[in-house]
Amino acid sequence: MTTAISSKGQIVLPVEIRRRDDIRPGEEFKVERLDAGDYRLIRQKRPANQGLVDLLLACPVKGFFVPIESESTDTL
């Protein structure tokens, strides 16, 4: 696969790679220069809970959270 660099210095990863590896907008990569003309992109690990809030907010069932009553710890 090939890609081009834009006038802003941006490189677009081909859609096949983005889909295969689940690469999303805003993800960060480290760029290493190996030699003249040879570079490596290293995907930075996502935080373990990235996207969790969006997933919970997208839950189709509203009102699923019901607090349970408990005794106060003040009296223990």
N, C-alpha and C positions, 0 to 999 in steps of 0.2 A: 504494500500500500504506500501511496505517496501523499504528501500534503504540501502546502505552501505557507510561507511566512507572510503575514499581512504588513501593510505600511506602518502599523503600530507595533510591530515586532511580535505579534501573536501567532501561535501555531495552533491549528485546529486538529484535534484527534479525529480520525475517521469514525463515522457513526457505528460501524461494525465493531470497532474496538470499544467504544463507549458502552454499547449495549452488552457485549460479551462480558465486560468487567464491571458493569454497573457503575460507570463513572458519571457523576452528576455535576451540574454547574456549581462552581464555588469550591470544589475540592482542590486541595493544594498538592503540588508536586515539587520535589527537590530536583534541581537540574545540576548534573555533574558534567564537567568537561573532562573527557577521557584523553583526548588528543586533538590536534588540529582537525576540525571537521567531524569529530566523533563525540556524541553527547549521550547522556543517559537520563531518562526521566524516572524518578522514583516516587511513587504515590505515597503520600503521607497517610498514616492510619487515621481513620475516622474515630472520634470518641465513641465508646461503646453504646451510648444512649442517643446518638445523633438520630434525629427523626422520630424519637419516641413521643414527644409532645404532639407533633403533627399526626402521628398514628392514633394517639388517644383522642385528639380533638375530632378526628375523622370517624370515630366510632359511630355507627348508625343507631345504636341504642342510647337514647338520652335518659338520664336519671338512673343509670345503672349503679351509681355509688350511693350506698345507704350507710350512714355512720352507725356504728353499734354503740349502745349505751354501755358505759363502764363506770366503775367507782373512781372517785377522785383519789389521787395518790397523796393528797394533802392530809388525809386522816390516817394514813398508814404509819 
